[in-house]
């Protein structure tokens, strides 16, 4: 606001669809988790809703994710594994940073029947970040084809991630925007909206991990908790304090707007 900007705190939830899920997240973000909220979380321990045919497992550690995905991929009795290797251009240091931040893996291993997740928005092609599907076809000569959970058949073109400066591309990476989706890390799930998740937070080691994981799912019904520790219910003190500040400044802005003429 001091720099000429007004802070508007967005209070309406669009991902979560029920009041209980919203309340749980609000309490975690506020730093005070009530016994009622803990009871709601306990009620989802190893409970799966028949409404959802598939779900994605969220783990806090890469080793758990890789082990499950590799095991499930090998279990599929179909054609040989097809590997798509990421390409990079431009300055090596910048390209390396892009690779680390990219949700698509450097080496994408697919097989017909593999469960995958789209990791980038492409509205024209018909998918968004978090769209789940099963590989219908894949080979080295053509783009992979997936069948989404809703039955839609999608040809997934190769995508580009790049960093530009003054209109010039400093570095670029190219890869199919897919990753195996029997399991993903909590970190990699940021920004995604999922119908059903199975979350193992028993090894949570960083404040905020639980909030990120639990806020991926649209409703409490779609949540299955495989394990959870106390650290999963915490957020960083600095984040919590800043959240309070944003709300206060936003409230002041609302009062100022009320005093203004409607035309203004």
C-alpha positions in Angstrom: 0.0 0.0 0.0 2.9 2.4 0.8 4.1 1.9 -2.8 0.7 2.9 -4.2 -0.9 -0.6 -4.0 -3.8 -1.8 -2.0 -3.8 -5.2 -0.5 -7.1 -7.1 -1.0 -7.3 -10.3 1.0 -9.1 -13.0 -1.0 -11.4 -14.9 1.5 -13.6 -17.0 -0.8 -12.5 -20.6 -1.5 -12.8 -22.1 -4.9 -10.9 -25.4 -4.7 -12.6 -26.7 -1.5 -16.2 -27.6 -1.8 -17.4 -28.2 1.8 -17.3 -26.1 4.9 -15.5 -28.7 7.0 -12.5 -28.9 4.6 -12.4 -25.1 4.6 -12.5 -24.9 8.4 -9.7 -27.4 8.7 -7.4 -25.4 6.4 -8.3 -22.1 8.1 -7.4 -23.5 11.5 -4.1 -24.9 10.3 -3.3 -21.6 8.7 -4.3 -19.7 11.8 -2.0 -21.8 14.0 -4.7 -23.2 16.3 -6.0 -26.7 15.5 -9.0 -27.6 17.6 -10.0 -31.0 18.9 -13.0 -30.9 16.6 -10.7 -30.5 13.5 -8.4 -33.3 14.8 -11.4 -35.6 15.1 -12.4 -34.8 11.5 -8.9 -35.7 10.4 -8.9 -38.9 12.4 -12.2 -39.8 10.7 -10.4 -39.9 7.4 -7.7 -42.3 8.6 -7.5 -45.2 6.0 -11.1 -44.3 4.9 -11.7 -44.3 1.1 -14.8 -43.1 -0.6 -16.4 -45.5 -3.2 -17.3 -42.3 -5.1 -13.7 -42.0 -6.5 -12.3 -44.8 -8.6 -8.8 -43.6 -8.5 -6.7 -41.4 -6.2 -3.2 -40.0 -6.1 -0.8 -40.8 -3.2 1.1 -37.9 -1.7 4.3 -38.5 0.2 6.8 -36.1 1.8 9.9 -37.8 0.5 11.0 -38.5 -3.1 12.3 -42.0 -2.3 8.8 -43.2 -1.3 7.3 -41.6 -4.5 9.9 -43.1 -6.8 9.6 -46.6 -5.2 5.8 -46.8 -5.6 5.8 -45.4 -9.2 8.6 -47.7 -10.4 6.9 -50.7 -8.8 3.5 -50.0 -10.3 5.0 -49.3 -13.7 6.9 -52.6 -13.7 3.7 -54.4 -12.7 1.9 -53.5 -15.9 1.9 -56.4 -18.4 2.0 -54.5 -21.6 4.6 -53.2 -24.2 8.1 -52.1 -23.3 8.8 -48.9 -21.5 9.1 -45.8 -23.7 11.5 -43.1 -22.4 11.2 -39.5 -23.4 14.3 -37.4 -22.6 14.0 -33.7 -21.8 15.8 -31.3 -24.2 17.4 -28.1 -23.2 18.7 -25.0 -24.9 20.4 -21.8 -23.9 22.6 -21.0 -20.8 23.3 -24.2 -18.9 23.0 -22.7 -15.4 19.5 -21.2 -16.2 18.4 -24.4 -17.9 19.5 -26.4 -14.9 17.4 -24.2 -12.6 14.4 -24.7 -15.0 14.8 -28.4 -14.8 14.7 -28.3 -11.0 11.5 -26.3 -10.9 9.8 -28.2 -13.7 7.2 -30.7 -12.6 7.9 -32.9 -15.7 10.9 -35.3 -15.1 14.1 -35.1 -17.2 13.5 -38.8 -18.1 9.9 -39.6 -18.6 9.3 -43.4 -18.5 5.8 -44.4 -19.9 4.0 -47.6 -20.7 0.5 -48.3 -22.0 -1.7 -48.5 -19.0 0.5 -46.3 -16.8 -1.3 -43.8 -14.6 -0.2 -40.2 -15.3 -0.8 -36.7 -14.4 -0.6 -33.6 -16.6 1.7 -31.0 -15.0 0.9 -27.9 -17.1 -2.2 -26.1 -18.3 -3.1 -26.5 -22.0 -6.8 -25.5 -22.4 -6.7 -26.0 -26.1 -5.6 -29.6 -25.8 -8.1 -30.2 -23.1 -6.1 -30.6 -19.9 -4.9 -28.6 -16.9 -2.2 -29.0 -14.2 -3.5 -32.0 -12.1 -5.6 -33.8 -14.8 -5.3 -37.5 -14.2 -5.3 -40.1 -16.9 -4.1 -43.5 -18.2 -1.7 -43.9 -21.1 -3.5 -45.2 -24.1 -0.6 -45.2 -26.5 3.1 -44.1 -26.6 6.0 -44.7 -28.8 9.2 -42.9 -29.8 7.7 -41.5 -33.1 4.6 -39.8 -31.9 3.1 -37.9 -29.0 1.6 -39.9 -26.1 -2.2 -40.3 -25.9 -4.0 -40.5 -22.6 -7.5 -41.3 -21.5 -8.7 -39.1 -18.7 -10.7 -40.2 -15.7 -13.8 -38.6 -17.4 -13.2 -40.7 -20.5 -11.8 -38.0 -22.7 -9.0 -39.0 -25.2 -6.2 -36.5 -25.3 -3.1 -36.3 -27.5 -0.5 -34.6 -25.3 2.0 -32.4 -27.3 5.5 -31.6 -26.0 5.6 -28.5 -23.9 8.1 -25.7 -23.4 9.3 -24.0 -20.2 11.5 -21.0 -20.7 13.0 -17.9 -19.1 13.1 -14.7 -21.1 14.8 -11.4 -20.5 14.2 -8.3 -22.6 12.2 -10.4 -25.1 15.1 -12.9 -25.6 15.0 -16.5 -24.5 17.8 -17.2 -22.1 17.1 -20.8 -21.6 14.4 -23.3 -22.6 13.5 -26.9 -21.8 11.2 -29.2 -23.7 9.4 -32.3 -22.4 6.0 -33.9 -22.4 4.0 -32.4 -19.5 3.3 -35.7 -17.8 4.6 -37.6 -14.8 3.7 -40.9 -13.3 0.9 -40.4 -10.9 0.4 -43.3 -8.6 2.3 -41.1 -6.2 3.8 -37.6 -6.2 5.6 -35.5 -3.5 3.7 -32.9 -1.5 6.2 -30.3 -2.8 5.4 -31.2 -6.5 1.7 -31.2 -5.8 1.6 -27.4 -5.2 -0.9 -25.7 -7.4 -2.8 -28.8 -8.2 -6.5 -29.5 -7.6 -7.3 -33.2 -7.1 -10.6 -35.1 -6.5 -9.1 -37.8 -4.4 -5.8 -38.1 -2.6 -4.2 -40.6 -0.1 -1.8 -38.6 2.1 1.0 -39.9 4.2 2.2 -37.1 6.4 3.8 -39.3 9.1 7.2 -38.1 8.0 6.4 -34.4 7.7 9.6 -32.5 8.4 8.7 -28.9 7.4 6.0 -26.6 8.7 3.4 -26.1 6.0 3.7 -29.5 4.4 0.4 -30.7 5.9 -1.4 -27.5 4.7 -0.2 -27.9 1.2 -1.1 -31.6 1.0 -4.6 -31.3 2.6 -5.4 -28.2 0.4 -4.9 -30.2 -2.8 -8.2 -32.1 -2.4 -11.6 -30.5 -3.2 -13.6 -32.1 -0.4 -13.1 -34.0 2.8 -14.8 -37.0 1.2 -11.9 -37.3 -1.3 -9.3 -37.3 1.5 -7.7 -40.4 2.9 -5.0 -40.0 5.5 -2.5 -42.8 5.7 -0.5 -41.2 8.5 0.1 -37.9 10.1 2.4 -36.3 12.7 2.1 -33.1 14.7 4.5 -31.2 12.5 2.0 -31.6 9.6 -0.5 -29.3 11.5 1.9 -26.4 11.7 2.8 -23.5 9.4 5.8 -21.2 9.6 5.4 -18.6 12.3 6.5 -15.9 9.8 3.8 -17.0 7.3 1.1 -17.0 10.0 2.1 -13.5 11.2 2.2 -12.2 7.7 -1.2 -13.7 7.0 -2.7 -11.8 10.0 -1.0 -8.6 8.7 -2.5 -9.0 5.2 -6.0 -9.5 6.7 -5.7 -6.4 8.8 -4.4 -4.2 6.0 -7.2 -5.6 3.7 -9.8 -4.7 6.3 -8.5 -1.1 6.4 -8.7 -0.9 2.7 -12.3 -2.1 2.7 -13.2 0.7 5.2 -11.5 3.2 3.0 -13.4 2.0 -0.1 -16.7 2.3 1.8 -16.0 6.0 2.4 -15.4 6.7 -1.3 -18.0 7.9 -3.7 -19.5 5.1 -5.8 -18.5 6.9 -9.0 -14.9 7.1 -7.7 
